[in-house]
Amino acid sequence: SPERVAHACWLRQNCQCSACVQAFSGQRFVEAHHLEGVKIDSVRLQGNNLKLCWVQAASGCKHEGEVAISKVWKHLSPPPSLNSITATTLPVIDYQVVLESDSGLWEWLKNLGETGMCLVEGVPTEDKIVKTLCDRICHAQKTIYGEVFEVVLVDKPINIAHSAAELPLHMDLVYYESPPGLQLLHCLRFDSCVEGGESVLVDTLPVLEELRKEHPTHFHSLATLPATFQKIHYQRSCTLHHRITHPHCDCVHTCRSTVVLPI
């Protein structure tokens, strides 16, 4: 495996001695701009901690402290590459398992984090019960459609979702500065008398990664050129004028990899 190096400045900023970290809050007192030129004078292993002595190059001042090995290891361990994870099957979990156990909640979140999607079976066909699942994670983000958006057919719809029209592949609420990162869809009825209604999910991460490798110029345009996303509608009970400009996708850079995130 490649050599992994923890910088002296990072180790100093993450010193966990009582002079550097407030006991109960965990708040650090050390400011990074004060650490220019810091070097490690000595280091030794004691139990589960690294005992270090740092010296300031300009002043010669020394500081003795410690950093947990687990903290260093976590810092040096490469993050999982989302670009390498491709779901070949749709993960499935039971509603009661998620609702009644932390292990079930963890498994659900793990599936969502690794594959971006998960089918929850056995959800009661009750109105707004989907919010119960949402509350297992955090509060529902209130949008222009409220906390729960009911997709039903109506006469003279002001939203295409309230019609029988087939929707192409799309992302919802892209005209928000911070769109919801997780969307829960709850099917209340899908028996033999219902026509249509199938949901198609696309994992855009491997799609964008393939585009980045095979058509880098096109990918660069999607990642750098601003596009306008808007929802402007005055003829409705809740008047709307949402407009935002940003590229179609974002790149999160680490020291080891580039993760492509669709927007």
Secondary structure, 3 states (H helix, E strand, C coil): CCCCCCCHHHHHHCCCCCCCECCCCCCECCCHHHCCCEEEEEEEEECCEEEEEEEECCCCCEEEEEEEHHHHHHHHCCCCCHHHCCCCCCCEEEHHHHHHCHHHHHHHHHHHHHHCCCEEECCCCCCCCHHHHHHCCCCCCCECCECCCCCCCCCCCCCHHHCCCCCCCCCCCCCCCCCCCCCCCCCCCCCCCCCCCCCCCCCHHHHHHHHHHHCHHHHHHHHHCCEEEEEEECCCCCCEEEEEEECCEEEEECCCCEEEEEC
